[in-house]
């Protein structure tokens, strides 16, 4: 209310633009823009499928919010998410950015075929890339040539070859901690936990050295110990007793080993050290598992072979293919590497006809309720044609020529006379344009579910403002989570 009152009483020229600039500079801008991007990127905090265990992906989510807030140019935003790990001397954040293509579902169920789900993950990356950057329904070409658009099945698997070199197994390891089940991943910086680990490691080294000294002493005194008659010890097992009753020189290797192990285990001080070492190792493992990770992309040293899959079936390989872009789009530049980095640079090449158009259409949809093309994921022949094709072209060109400046594009849209129109609609206008396709009035549409929730929290004083960190665990019906993750005792849901 204070912000609204301040605006209404600001009679100086440029009052509206000052509000826009203040909102663009707000950290909430990144949160709002990330909301749509995370939907397009199929973001989730769990793996999906039957064994729907947790996953750590919030570091990638935070990277997206930060990228929008610092106005990272959209071409670089694209390159870092598709291939940040392949950049020269990539930074930690650039590697985190590659989590975009680890947001797909991951199967940890027992008995599944790893090769089948590796094919699923790679196909998901093709479909998502085509939808987000090209506005095309590539999934239609997974089993056969596209029935309507000029996308062949060979195009699909040639594009898939760019994503087929990630060192993943196809099936998550349900027996491992969820933070170790689906490599490749990066450990996130955790100074306090790492300091605790250093202390535990130092304690482990000290106890291990003490144990080694104790065992060396016990074995060095083994003959003397045998001569004393082993007083005070319980009767050893029969196999050990038989070995002890023989002169040491006549024992075979197995008997000698039994005697040595019995002597070590019979010493109370040594057994205390053994328990302390085991406890420290368990504490170190638990502490290591408490360090958050984030799933990332990586490249194998030797690329996997890629084939066209007949009818899309993982076990029916057909003709071999190499990494290539769709034949009907501009050719892949000869100077680019045939890997994800080359693909990303091809997508944001100024000569590319789709990426900028698809992107500005998504941003238009965010602020006007629907895009100039009402099918944002389908610019193909079955998608709707743009209502204002020249405007779409002009915005795309402005976007690229500005250096892919997202905040400039948003400011251009929301300071326009079109956006600033009154949303009230006279009956006569409603009769000729009920859906406001011709933009004769201001946009009016429902708040998203996330915004409604934030409004409720804000008016009740419960909205938590700090950015970043692990996702919140809201209320769940008791027992639901445990049932979904197949009852693993290590996975118990505790609401925040």
C-alpha positions as CSV (number, residue, x, y, z in Angstrom):
1,X,0.0,0.0,0.0
2,X,2.8,2.4,0.8
3,X,4.3,1.9,-2.7
4,X,0.9,2.4,-4.4
5,X,0.3,5.6,-2.4
6,X,3.8,6.9,-3.3
7,X,3.2,6.3,-7.0
8,X,-0.2,8.0,-6.9
9,X,1.2,11.1,-5.3
10,X,4.2,11.3,-7.5
11,X,3.2,14.0,-10.1
12,X,6.7,14.5,-11.6
13,X,7.3,13.3,-15.2
14,X,8.6,9.8,-15.4
15,X,6.8,8.5,-12.3
16,X,5.8,5.3,-14.1
17,X,9.3,4.6,-15.5
18,X,10.8,5.1,-12.0
19,X,8.5,2.4,-10.6
20,X,9.5,0.1,-13.5
21,X,13.2,0.7,-12.8
22,X,12.7,0.1,-9.1
23,X,11.0,-3.2,-9.8
24,X,13.7,-4.2,-12.3
25,X,16.3,-3.6,-9.7
26,X,14.5,-5.6,-7.1
27,X,15.7,-9.1,-6.2
28,X,12.1,-10.2,-6.6
29,X,12.5,-9.6,-10.4
30,X,14.8,-12.6,-10.6
31,X,12.3,-14.7,-8.6
32,X,9.4,-13.8,-10.9
33,X,11.3,-14.4,-14.1
34,X,12.8,-17.6,-12.8
35,X,9.3,-18.9,-12.0
36,X,8.5,-19.3,-15.7
37,X,12.0,-20.5,-16.7
38,X,11.9,-23.2,-14.0
39,X,8.5,-24.4,-15.4
40,X,10.0,-24.6,-18.9
41,X,13.1,-26.4,-17.6
42,X,10.9,-29.0,-15.7
43,X,12.5,-28.1,-12.4
44,X,11.7,-30.4,-9.4
45,X,13.1,-31.2,-6.0
46,X,12.6,-35.0,-6.4
47,X,13.4,-37.6,-9.0
48,X,9.9,-38.7,-10.1
49,X,8.9,-42.2,-11.0
50,X,7.8,-44.6,-8.3
51,X,10.8,-44.2,-6.0
52,X,10.4,-40.4,-5.9
53,X,13.4,-39.6,-3.7
54,X,14.7,-36.1,-3.0
55,X,17.3,-34.5,-5.2
56,X,19.4,-31.4,-4.7
57,X,18.8,-28.9,-7.6
58,X,18.2,-25.7,-5.7
59,X,21.7,-24.4,-6.5
60,X,20.8,-24.3,-10.1
61,X,17.5,-22.6,-9.3
62,X,19.5,-20.0,-7.3
63,X,21.8,-19.5,-10.3
64,X,18.8,-18.8,-12.6
65,X,17.4,-16.2,-10.1
66,X,20.8,-14.6,-9.9
67,X,21.3,-14.6,-13.7
68,X,18.0,-12.7,-14.2
69,X,18.9,-10.3,-11.4
70,X,22.3,-9.4,-12.7
71,X,20.9,-9.3,-16.2
72,X,23.1,-11.9,-17.7
73,X,22.7,-11.6,-21.5
74,X,20.3,-14.2,-22.8
75,X,22.8,-15.7,-25.2
76,X,25.3,-16.3,-22.4
77,X,22.4,-17.5,-20.2
78,X,21.8,-20.1,-22.9
79,X,25.4,-21.1,-23.4
80,X,26.1,-21.6,-19.7
81,X,23.0,-23.7,-19.1
82,X,23.6,-26.0,-22.1
83,X,27.4,-26.2,-22.0
84,X,28.9,-24.2,-19.2
85,X,31.2,-27.1,-18.3
86,X,32.7,-27.0,-21.9
87,X,33.7,-23.3,-21.7
88,X,37.4,-22.6,-21.4
89,X,38.3,-22.8,-17.7
90,X,34.7,-22.9,-16.6
91,X,33.9,-21.3,-13.2
92,X,32.1,-23.2,-10.5
93,X,28.9,-21.2,-11.3
94,X,29.1,-22.0,-15.0
95,X,29.2,-25.7,-14.1
96,X,26.3,-25.3,-11.7
97,X,24.3,-23.7,-14.6
98,X,24.5,-27.0,-16.6
99,X,21.9,-28.4,-14.2
100,X,19.3,-27.3,-16.7
101,X,19.5,-30.7,-18.4
102,X,19.7,-32.7,-15.2
103,X,16.1,-31.6,-14.3
104,X,14.6,-34.6,-16.1
105,X,13.1,-37.4,-14.1
106,X,15.6,-40.1,-12.9
107,X,14.5,-43.7,-12.2
108,X,15.9,-45.5,-9.2
109,X,13.5,-48.5,-9.3
110,X,15.0,-52.0,-9.0
111,X,14.9,-54.2,-12.1
112,X,14.7,-51.5,-14.7
113,X,17.0,-51.5,-17.8
114,X,19.6,-48.8,-17.6
115,X,20.0,-48.5,-21.4
116,X,16.2,-47.9,-21.8
117,X,16.2,-45.0,-19.3
118,X,19.4,-43.5,-20.6
119,X,17.5,-43.3,-23.9
120,X,14.6,-41.6,-22.1
121,X,16.8,-39.0,-20.5
122,X,18.5,-38.1,-23.7
123,X,15.2,-37.9,-25.6
124,X,13.9,-35.6,-22.8
125,X,16.8,-33.3,-23.4
126,X,16.1,-33.1,-27.1
127,X,12.4,-32.4,-26.6
128,X,13.1,-29.7,-23.9
129,X,15.8,-28.0,-26.0
130,X,13.6,-27.9,-29.0
131,X,10.6,-26.6,-27.1
132,X,12.4,-24.0,-25.0
133,X,14.8,-22.5,-27.7
134,X,13.2,-23.5,-31.0
135,X,9.5,-23.6,-30.2
136,X,9.2,-27.0,-32.1
137,X,7.5,-30.3,-31.2
138,X,10.5,-32.5,-31.8
139,X,9.1,-35.4,-29.8
140,X,6.9,-36.2,-32.7
141,X,10.0,-37.3,-34.6
142,X,11.3,-39.7,-32.0
143,X,9.5,-42.7,-33.7
144,X,9.0,-41.4,-37.2
145,X,9.4,-38.4,-39.4
146,X,7.3,-35.5,-38.2
147,X,3.9,-35.6,-39.9
148,X,3.5,-31.8,-40.2
149,X,6.9,-30.0,-39.6
150,X,10.1,-30.6,-41.7
151,X,11.7,-32.6,-38.8
152,X,12.9,-36.1,-39.7
153,X,13.6,-38.9,-37.3
154,X,17.3,-38.6,-38.3
155,X,17.2,-35.0,-37.2
156,X,15.9,-36.1,-33.8
157,X,18.7,-38.6,-33.2
158,X,21.4,-36.3,-34.7
159,X,20.3,-33.7,-32.1
160,X,20.2,-36.4,-29.4
161,X,23.9,-37.2,-30.1
162,X,24.8,-33.8,-28.6
163,X,23.4,-35.0,-25.2
164,X,24.5,-38.7,-25.4
165,X,28.0,-38.2,-23.8
166,X,27.0,-37.5,-20.2
167,X,28.7,-40.1,-17.8
168,X,25.4,-41.3,-16.3
169,X,24.2,-44.8,-15.8
170,X,20.6,-44.5,-16.8
171,X,19.4,-45.8,-13.4
172,X,19.9,-44.1,-10.1
173,X,21.5,-46.0,-7.2
174,X,18.7,-46.5,-4.7
175,X,21.2,-48.2,-2.3
176,X,23.2,-45.0,-2.1
177,X,22.5,-41.8,-0.3
178,X,20.3,-39.7,-2.4
179,X,23.1,-37.1,-2.8
180,X,25.3,-39.8,-4.3
181,X,22.8,-41.8,-6.4
182,X,22.9,-40.0,-9.7
183,X,26.4,-38.6,-10.7
184,X,27.8,-36.4,-12.2
185,X,27.3,-33.8,-9.4
186,X,29.2,-31.0,-7.7
187,X,29.6,-30.6,-4.0
188,X,28.5,-27.1,-2.9
189,X,30.8,-24.9,-0.8
190,X,30.0,-25.7,2.8
191,X,32.8,-24.1,5.0
192,X,31.4,-25.1,8.4
193,X,30.8,-28.7,7.4
194,X,34.1,-28.9,5.6
195,X,35.9,-27.6,8.8
196,X,34.0,-30.2,10.8
197,X,35.2,-32.9,8.3
198,X,38.8,-31.7,8.7
199,X,38.5,-32.1,12.4
200,X,37.0,-35.6,12.1
201,X,39.6,-36.6,9.5
202,X,42.4,-35.5,11.8
203,X,40.8,-37.5,14.7
204,X,40.6,-40.5,12.4
205,X,44.3,-40.3,11.4
206,X,45.3,-40.1,15.1
207,X,43.1,-43.0,16.1
208,X,44.2,-45.1,13.1
209,X,47.9,-44.5,14.0
210,X,47.2,-45.5,17.6
211,X,45.5,-48.6,16.4
212,X,48.4,-49.5,14.1
213,X,50.9,-49.0,16.9
214,X,48.7,-51.2,19.3
215,X,48.4,-54.0,16.7
216,X,52.1,-53.9,15.9
217,X,52.9,-54.2,19.6
218,X,50.4,-57.1,20.1
219,X,51.8,-59.0,17.1
220,X,55.4,-58.4,18.2
221,X,54.6,-59.9,21.6
222,X,52.6,-62.8,20.1
223,X,55.1,-65.6,21.0
224,X,55.4,-64.3,24.6
225,X,51.6,-64.1,24.9
226,X,51.2,-67.7,23.8
227,X,53.8,-68.8,26.4
228,X,51.8,-67.2,29.2
229,X,48.9,-69.6,28.6
230,X,46.5,-66.8,27.6
231,X,45.3,-66.5,31.2
232,X,42.0,-64.7,31.7
233,X,40.7,-65.1,28.2
234,X,37.6,-67.1,27.3
235,X,38.0,-70.4,25.5
236,X,38.8,-69.6,21.8
237,X,36.8,-71.1,18.9
238,X,37.8,-74.7,18.0
239,X,39.7,-73.7,14.8
240,X,41.7,-71.2,16.7
241,X,42.3,-73.6,19.6
242,X,43.6,-76.3,17.2
243,X,46.0,-73.8,15.7
244,X,47.2,-72.6,19.2
245,X,47.9,-76.2,20.2
246,X,50.4,-76.5,17.3
247,X,53.9,-75.1,17.4
248,X,53.9,-71.8,15.5
249,X,56.5,-73.1,13.1
250,X,54.2,-75.9,11.9
251,X,51.1,-73.8,11.3
252,X,50.0,-73.1,7.7
253,X,49.1,-69.6,6.6
254,X,45.4,-69.9,7.4
255,X,46.1,-71.1,10.9
256,X,48.7,-68.4,11.5
257,X,46.1,-65.8,10.4
258,X,43.5,-67.2,12.8
259,X,45.9,-66.9,15.7
260,X,46.9,-63.4,14.8
261,X,43.2,-62.2,14.5
262,X,42.3,-63.9,17.7
263,X,45.1,-62.2,19.6
264,X,44.1,-58.8,18.2
265,X,40.5,-59.2,19.0
266,X,41.2,-60.4,22.5
267,X,42.8,-57.1,23.5
268,X,40.3,-54.7,25.1
269,X,42.3,-51.6,24.3
270,X,42.7,-52.5,20.7
271,X,39.0,-53.3,20.4
272,X,38.1,-49.8,21.9
273,X,40.3,-48.2,19.2
274,X,38.6,-50.3,16.5
275,X,35.2,-49.1,17.6
276,X,36.4,-45.5,17.7
277,X,37.9,-45.7,14.2
278,X,34.6,-47.3,12.9
279,X,32.6,-44.6,14.6
280,X,34.7,-41.8,13.1
281,X,34.4,-43.3,9.6
282,X,30.6,-43.4,10.0
283,X,30.5,-39.8,11.3
284,X,32.7,-38.7,8.4
285,X,30.4,-40.5,5.9
286,X,27.3,-38.9,7.5
287,X,29.0,-35.5,7.5
288,X,30.0,-35.8,3.8
289,X,26.4,-36.7,3.0
290,X,25.2,-33.6,4.7
291,X,27.1,-31.4,2.2
292,X,24.6,-30.3,-0.5
293,X,25.3,-31.2,-4.1
294,X,23.9,-30.2,-7.4
295,X,23.5,-32.3,-10.5
296,X,25.5,-31.1,-13.5
297,X,26.4,-32.1,-17.0
298,X,29.8,-33.5,-18.0
299,X,31.4,-35.0,-21.0
300,X,32.8,-38.5,-21.5
301,X,36.3,-39.0,-22.8
302,X,35.0,-41.4,-25.5
303,X,31.6,-40.4,-27.0
304,X,28.9,-43.1,-27.0
305,X,27.8,-44.2,-30.4
306,X,24.4,-42.9,-31.4
307,X,21.9,-44.6,-33.7
308,X,18.4,-43.9,-35.0
309,X,16.1,-46.0,-32.9
310,X,13.5,-47.8,-34.9
311,X,10.1,-46.8,-33.7
312,X,11.9,-45.1,-30.8
313,X,12.7,-48.4,-29.1
314,X,16.0,-48.4,-27.1
315,X,16.8,-52.0,-28.1
316,X,16.3,-51.5,-31.9
317,X,19.2,-49.5,-33.1
318,X,19.2,-48.5,-36.8
319,X,21.6,-46.3,-38.8
320,X,24.4,-44.6,-36.9
321,X,24.3,-40.8,-36.7
322,X,26.6,-38.1,-35.5
323,X,25.8,-34.8,-33.7
324,X,24.1,-32.4,-36.1
325,X,21.4,-29.8,-36.2
326,X,18.1,-30.1,-38.1
327,X,18.7,-30.0,-41.9
328,X,15.9,-27.4,-42.5
329,X,17.4,-24.8,-40.2
330,X,20.5,-22.7,-40.9
331,X,23.6,-24.9,-41.3
332,X,25.9,-25.6,-38.3
333,X,28.9,-23.3,-38.7
334,X,32.1,-25.0,-39.7
335,X,34.1,-23.3,-36.9
336,X,32.0,-24.7,-34.0
337,X,32.7,-27.9,-32.1
338,X,30.2,-30.8,-32.6
339,X,29.3,-30.8,-28.9
340,X,26.9,-29.0,-26.6
341,X,28.9,-25.8,-26.6
342,X,28.8,-25.7,-30.4
343,X,25.0,-26.4,-30.3
344,X,24.5,-23.6,-27.8
345,X,26.4,-21.1,-29.9
346,X,24.4,-22.2,-33.0
347,X,21.2,-21.5,-31.1
348,X,22.1,-17.9,-30.3
349,X,23.8,-17.1,-33.6
350,X,22.3,-13.8,-34.9
351,X,21.4,-15.6,-38.2
352,X,19.2,-18.2,-36.3
353,X,15.6,-17.5,-37.1
354,X,13.9,-19.0,-34.0
355,X,15.6,-18.5,-30.7
356,X,15.0,-14.8,-30.3
357,X,11.4,-15.0,-31.6
358,X,10.5,-17.9,-29.3
359,X,12.1,-16.1,-26.3
360,X,10.5,-12.7,-26.7
361,X,7.2,-14.4,-27.2
362,X,7.6,-16.2,-23.8
363,X,8.4,-12.8,-22.2
364,X,5.4,-11.2,-23.9
365,X,3.3,-14.0,-22.5
366,X,4.6,-13.3,-19.0
367,X,3.4,-9.7,-19.1
368,X,0.4,-9.8,-21.4
369,X,-1.1,-13.1,-20.3
370,X,-0.6,-14.9,-23.6
371,X,2.0,-14.6,-26.3
372,X,1.9,-13.0,-29.7
373,X,2.0,-16.7,-30.7
374,X,-0.5,-18.4,-28.4
375,X,1.3,-21.7,-28.7
376,X,4.7,-20.7,-27.2
377,X,6.1,-24.3,-27.4
378,X,4.9,-24.8,-31.0
379,X,6.0,-22.4,-33.8
380,X,5.4,-25.2,-36.3
381,X,2.6,-25.6,-38.8
382,X,0.1,-26.8,-36.2
383,X,0.9,-23.9,-33.9
384,X,-1.0,-20.6,-34.1
385,X,0.3,-17.9,-36.3
386,X,1.3,-14.7,-34.6
387,X,-1.3,-12.1,-34.3
388,X,1.3,-9.3,-34.9
389,X,4.0,-10.9,-36.9
390,X,5.9,-7.7,-37.6
391,X,5.9,-6.8,-33.9
392,X,7.3,-10.2,-33.1
393,X,10.0,-9.8,-35.7
394,X,10.9,-6.3,-34.5
395,X,11.1,-7.4,-30.9
396,X,13.3,-10.3,-31.8
397,X,15.7,-8.0,-33.7
398,X,15.7,-5.4,-30.9
399,X,16.5,-8.2,-28.4
400,X,19.5,-9.5,-30.4
401,X,20.8,-6.0,-31.3
402,X,20.7,-4.9,-27.6
403,X,23.1,-7.7,-26.8
404,X,20.3,-10.0,-25.6
405,X,19.5,-7.6,-22.8
406,X,16.6,-9.1,-20.9
407,X,15.8,-6.2,-18.6
408,X,15.9,-3.8,-21.5
409,X,13.4,-6.0,-23.3
410,X,11.1,-6.2,-20.3
411,X,11.3,-2.4,-19.8
412,X,10.5,-1.9,-23.4
413,X,7.3,-4.1,-23.1
414,X,6.0,-2.7,-19.8
415,X,6.6,1.0,-20.6
416,X,4.8,0.7,-23.9
417,X,1.5,2.4,-24.5
418,X,0.0,-1.0,-25.2
419,X,0.9,-2.4,-21.8
420,X,-0.2,0.8,-20.0
421,X,-3.8,0.8,-21.3
422,X,-6.7,0.5,-19.0
423,X,-7.9,-3.1,-18.7
424,X,-11.6,-2.1,-18.5
425,X,-13.5,-3.1,-21.7
426,X,-16.5,-1.3,-23.0
427,X,-19.3,-3.6,-24.4
428,X,-18.7,-2.5,-28.0
429,X,-15.0,-3.4,-27.8
430,X,-15.8,-6.7,-26.0
431,X,-18.1,-7.6,-28.9
432,X,-15.5,-7.2,-31.6
433,X,-12.4,-8.5,-29.6
434,X,-13.6,-10.6,-26.6
435,X,-10.1,-12.2,-26.1
436,X,-8.2,-9.0,-26.6
437,X,-6.2,-10.5,-29.4
438,X,-5.7,-7.1,-31.0
439,X,-4.5,-5.5,-27.8
440,X,-7.0,-2.6,-27.8
441,X,-7.0,-2.7,-24.0
442,X,-4.6,-3.5,-21.2
443,X,-4.0,-7.2,-20.2
444,X,-6.0,-8.7,-17.4
445,X,-5.4,-12.3,-16.3
446,X,-5.4,-14.4,-13.1
447,X,-2.5,-14.5,-10.7
448,X,-0.5,-17.7,-10.7
449,X,-0.8,-20.1,-7.9
450,X,2.6,-19.1,-6.6
451,X,1.7,-15.4,-6.6
452,X,-1.6,-16.1,-4.8
453,X,0.3,-18.0,-2.1
454,X,2.8,-15.2,-1.8
455,X,0.0,-12.6,-1.5
456,X,-1.6,-14.6,1.3
457,X,1.8,-14.9,3.1
458,X,2.6,-11.2,2.6
459,X,-0.7,-9.9,4.0
460,X,-0.4,-12.2,7.0
461,X,3.2,-11.2,7.7
462,X,4.5,-14.7,7.0
463,X,6.4,-14.1,3.7
464,X,10.0,-15.1,4.1
465,X,12.1,-12.7,2.0
466,X,15.7,-14.1,1.9
467,X,16.7,-15.6,-1.4
468,X,18.2,-19.0,-2.0
469,X,18.9,-22.2,-0.2
470,X,17.1,-25.5,0.0
471,X,13.5,-25.6,-1.0
472,X,10.8,-25.4,1.7
473,X,9.0,-28.6,2.7
474,X,5.4,-27.7,3.1
475,X,2.7,-29.7,4.9
476,X,2.2,-33.3,3.7
477,X,-0.4,-35.8,4.9
478,X,1.4,-38.1,7.4
479,X,2.9,-41.2,5.8
480,X,2.5,-40.0,2.2
481,X,6.1,-39.2,1.5
482,X,7.3,-42.5,3.1
483,X,5.0,-44.4,0.9
484,X,6.1,-42.7,-2.3
485,X,9.8,-43.3,-1.6
486,X,9.1,-47.0,-1.0
487,X,9.4,-46.8,2.8
488,X,13.1,-46.3,3.1
489,X,13.8,-45.5,6.7
490,X,16.4,-43.0,5.7
491,X,13.8,-40.9,3.9
492,X,11.4,-39.4,6.4
493,X,9.5,-36.3,5.6
494,X,9.8,-33.5,8.2
495,X,7.8,-30.3,7.3
496,X,9.6,-27.0,7.7
